[in-house]
Structure formats: C-alpha cells, structure tokens
C-alpha cells in the first residue's frame, strides 16, 4: 500500500512529493530542506521503529 507521505530523515518533515513502487521509495524530494536521497526517507512505521517517536502515528 502506498503511504500518504514519507518522513525526511534529514529534517524530520513530512514529504508528499515522492514516487512509490514495489513497496519502496523510487524518488522523493523534501520541500523543506531539499533532500532528494531516497535512502533518507522513511514511512511512518519505519520512522517510529528508528526513533521510538510516535508523533506521526495515526493510532494516538
């Protein structure tokens, strides 16, 4: 399933400009910091697993 947004791991901003295929990021751009390295973006679940930060969680 395609996520609604990704989280930029450089500035922790939600990013809505991305290409998603085969269950992974193919291309992404953060409009806040300009990051475009696909390895520097995470889904909500990936971000929570990395940081333990649930501020983006829909289950709250």
N, C-alpha and C positions, 0 to 999 in steps of 0.2 A: 504494500500500500504506500502511495506517495505521501510524504509528510506535508503539512500545511506550510511549514517553514523549517529552516535549519538554524543552528546557533553558530555564530562565528567564534572560533576558539581564540582568536586574537583579541577581540574587544567584547565578547560575550553578548553581542547584539543579535536579535532575531533577523534572519535574512530570508527574503521572499523571492529573490531572483536566483533561480537555480534550475538545472536540468537533472532529472532523476530517471534512471533506467536500470533494470536488472537489480532492483533493491539496493542501489547505491548512488551516490552523487557522481554525476558526469561533468558538471560545470556549475560554478557558483561564484557570486560576487557580492561582497558586503558593501552596502552603500554608505556605511558609517566610516569604516577605516580603509576601504579599498582592497581588502584581502581577496585574492582570487585563487589561492592554493586549495585545491579540493580536499587535501588531507587536513586542512584547518577548519573544517565544518563538521558538525555533529547533529544528529537528530536529538529530539528531547530525551529519549531513553539513553542514548549514548552519552549525552552531556551529564545527565543525572548519575550515571554509573561512574563517570570520570571524576565528578566533583562532589557527589552527595548533595548537590544543590537542587532542591525541588521547586524553586520559584517559578519555573516554566511548566510545572506539572499540571495537568488538567484534573487530576484526582483530588486536588485540595478543595 
